[in-house]
Amino acid sequence: MTLADRLRRSDKDEETSSPDSMTLTQHLTELRRRLMVCAVAFLIAAVIAFIGYGHILAFLKGPYCRAYHGHCSLYVTSPLDGLSLRIKIACFGGLILSTPVLLFELWRFITPGLKAKEKRYVIPFVIASMVLFLAGATVAYVTFEHALVFLGAIGGSGLTQIYNPNQYLSLIMWMMIIFGLTFEFPVILVGLQLARVVTPAQLLAWWRWAIIAITLAAAIFTPSGDPLSMLALGIPLVVFYFLAILVGKLARR
């Protein structure tokens, strides 16, 4: 092999061997490709949710029907309510159904820049994020029935409950999304410990302030505002706080 061939081979290896050698344009191209895949996955999932609109609507009406013993009609007040409702459910269902693809593309984008030691944490983090998000959404769905009973009773017996579907579904979908996102709290804490931003000892020393902050966050971010939903959000977060300290301590070892 001549010297010129060796130099050309060396240059080619340097261009393709490490993500650190990628130019800004190459990084942006890679990011654009990943975003396009995510957009296509979301659109396909949204179309599936649009087609399965009836089943999703019946599922989301479940807490309402259980709270009022089958009397769970939703009343539209505008000719456009039906269309906007279907689009809203399609977007919500598309987000939920495409979450595995979104997380996988995020993983594929950041993995090349990680060291071999760091890559082994990626898959557990992705799986834990998916499981915790679904767990949070499930907690919101299960407790929403009791939230409706509380909200219906607090106004007094002189009120008749007639729900607009857009307002009702916006509330339950926001509840599920917010609960799902806040249940990612332990993943963030473990990540901060592995990155040595904080230590388990520091988190343990801050536990009193952490409980106060979690209580305030549960009161602020719970859309329905009822006490049961606040407890359903706050108590798991307190448990997650101490579990994250334990997991972080074991992972650092």
N, C-alpha and C positions, 0 to 999 in steps of 0.2 A: 504494500500500500504506500503510495507516495505521500509526501508531506502535505500537499494540497488537499488530497482526499481525507487525510486525518483531520485537517483543520475544518473542512466542510462538515465532517461527521461530528466533530466536537461542537461546532456551532449549532447543528441540528439538535443534538442531545440537550444543549443548554436551553434551547427554545422550548422543548417539550417535556423536560424532566421535572421541572419544579414550577409550581404556581407563582412563586416569588419572582420568577423571571418574566411573568406576563406583564404586558404593558397596560396602561390605563384603558386603552381602546379595547384590548382583549378582555379585560375584566368587565367592561360595560357591555360588550357583545355577549359574554357569558350570562351576565345578569339579565339582559334583554331576552335571551333564549329561555331562561328559567321562568321569567315573568310571563312569556307567551304560553309556555306549557301550563302554568298555573291558571292563566286566563281561559285557556281552552278547557281545562278540567272543570273550572267553575261554571262555564257556560253549559257544558254537557250535563253536569250535575243539576244546574238550574232548570234545564229543559226537562230532565227526569222528574224534578220536583213539580214543575209546572203541569206535567201530565198526571202525576200522582196527587194533584191538588186536593181532591176529595178525601183521600186517606189521611193526608197530613192535617187537613182542617179538622177531621173527626178526632185525630189524636190530640191536637192542641185544645180542642173543646172538652176533652176528658175531665179536667179538674172542674170546669164550670158545670158540666152535667152532674158530676158527683156531688158538688157543693149544693146544688138546688134540685137534687133527686130527679134528674131527667128533664127538668124544665130549663132548657139551655138554648133557646132560640136567639139568634143574633139578627139585629134589625139594621138594614142599611138606610141611610138618609140622603143618599146622592146616587144618581145613575152611574157615576164613575167609581163608586165604592167597590163593586164587585171586581172590576179590572185591577184597581190598585191593590186590592186584597190578594188577588192571585199572583200579581207580580211580587208583592212583598213576601209571600210564602215561598215563591220560586227562588228568590234571592236567599232567604233564610235556609231553605233546604239545600240549595246549591253550596252555601258556605259550609254547612255541616257535612254533606256528603263528600265534598272535595277536600276536606281537612287532611286526610292521609296523604293525598298527592301534594298539597301545599307544604306540609312538613317534610315530605320526602325531597322535594325540590330544594327547600331551604337547606336540608342536610347535604344534598349533593353540591350545593353552591359553596358551603363553608368548609366541607370536609377536606378538599385539596389543600387548604391553607393550614390545616392542623398537623401537628406532629403525630407520629404513630401512637405515642402514649396517650394523646388526647382523643384520638379517634375512637377508642374503645368506650368512651363515655357517651358518644353521640347517639347511638341506637337506644340505650336505656333512657336517655333524656327525651328522645322523640316518643318512645312508647309511653313513658310516664306522663308526658304532656298530653297525649291523646286520652289516656285513661282518666287522668284527673279532670280534663275538660268535660268528658262525658259524665263523670261522677258529679261534677258541679251542676251540669245541666239537668241531670236526673233529680238531684236534691231540689232544685228550683221547681221542677215539674211536679214532684210529689207534694211539696209544701204549698203550692199555689192554690190548691183547693181550700186549705185553711185560711190563706190570705184573703180569698174572696169572701168567705164566711165572715171574717173579721171586718173587712171593708164594707160589706153589706149591712152588718149589724150596727156599726158605729154611727151610721146616719139616722138610726131610729126606725121604728116599725112603720112610719108613715110614708116611707119611700118604696117605690116599686122598681125593681132592678130590670132595666132594659138596656142591654149592652150593644154598643156599636162594634161591629167586628174588627174594624181597623184599630180602634183604641184597645179593645180587649187583646187582640193578637199582638199588637205592639208591646203591651205590658208583659205578656207571658214570654214572648221571644226575647225581650230585653232582660228579663229575669234569668232566662236560661243562659244567655250569652255572658252576662255579668257574673253569674255564679261560676260558669265554666272558666272564665278568665281569672277570677280571683282564686280559684282552686289551683292555679299554676304557681301560687305563692311558694310552696315548698321547693319546687323545681328551681325557682330563682334563688332562694336561700342556699340551696345546696351548690348551685353554680357559683355563687359569690364566695362560698367557703373553699371550693376547689380552686378558684382563681386567687385565693388568699387576699381578697378584699376585706373580709372579716374572718374571725376565727370562731370556732364553737364556744370557746370560753367567753368571748365578747357577747355573743348572742345570748348565752345563758345568763350573763350578768345584766342584760337589758330586758329580761323577761317581763318585769312589771310594766315598763313603758310599752313593750310590744303588745301586751294585753289591752292596755288603754287605747293604743293606736288601732288595733284590730276592732275593738268595740266601736270606736268612732267611725271607722271605715265601713263597718257593717251597717251602722245607722245612716250613713250618707249615701252609700251606693246601692242600698236595697230599694228598687223602684216602688214596690208596693207600700213600704213604710210600716208594715205590721210587725208586732213583736216576734211572732213565731218565725217569720222569714229572716229577721235579724239574727235570732238565735241559731237558725239553721245555717246561716252563713258564718257567724262569728265563732261558734264552738268548734267546727271542723278546722278553722284557720288557727285557732289556739293550739289544737292537737297537732296540726301540721307543723307549727312553729317548733315544737319540741322534737317531733320526729325528724325534721330537717336538721336539727342540731345533732341528733344521734347519727343520722345517715352521713352528714358531713364529717363527723369525727371518724367514723369507720372508713369512709372513702379516702380521707387524708392519710390514713395509715397505709 
